[in-house]
Amino acid sequence: GVTVNNSGAVTWPKPTAGSFQFTVKANDTRTGLSGNGTVRLQIAAPPQPPVIDAQALSGVAGTAFNGSFSVRDPNGYPLTATISGIPAGMRVSFNGGTANLGWATPKAGSYTLQVKATNSAQLSTSRAVSIQIRPR
């Protein structure tokens, strides 16, 4: 729990997010005077890493492929996303937090996009997004 030492320093080894209020009583052993005070303490939740919402995607070779996934930050922090492993001919565009994938003439095979999202607190999340293109 919370402790207050003789100097008035507050320590809490494992704080929990929330609003707390407690009363502190001080006694002066030389004068016999005492007093009470209310302390209000607000503990903010720690920032969370970004979230990548993506499902496995699939399509058919030679038939236009479209798919999407999203990236978001639960804290509302600005974020950046990087994608590697994009097959030749696939286009990627972002509209807000949604990555839109398009491929006019996909080739049969299994592909994996490596997606990494990093927020302004330098917390990051990585996820593999698999794409399966079936032969005709």
KARA-V520924 format. One line per field, one symbol per residue. ss: DSSP state (a for helix, b for strand, c for the rest). phi: phi as a letter, one per 30 degrees, with the letter a starting at -180 (. if undefined). burial: # if it has 9 or more other ideal C-beta (glycine too) atoms within 8 Angstrom, else .. Layout:
ss=???
phi=???
burial=???
This chain:
ss=cbbbcccccbbbcccccbbbbbbbbbbccccccbbbbbbbbbbcccccccbbbcccbbbbccccbbbbbbbbccccccbbbbbbcccccbbbbbbccbbbbbbcccccbbbbbbbbbbbccccbbbbbbbbbbbcc
phi=.dbbdddjdcbaebdcdkcbbbccccbcddcidbacbcccbccddddcddcccbcdcbabeicecbaabbbbcddiddbbbbbbiddejdcbbcbicccccbbdbdcelcbbcccbcbcddicbbbacccbccddd
burial=.#.......#.........#...#..............#.#.#...#.####....#.###...#.#.#####...#.#.#.#...#.##.#.#...######..#....#########...####..######..
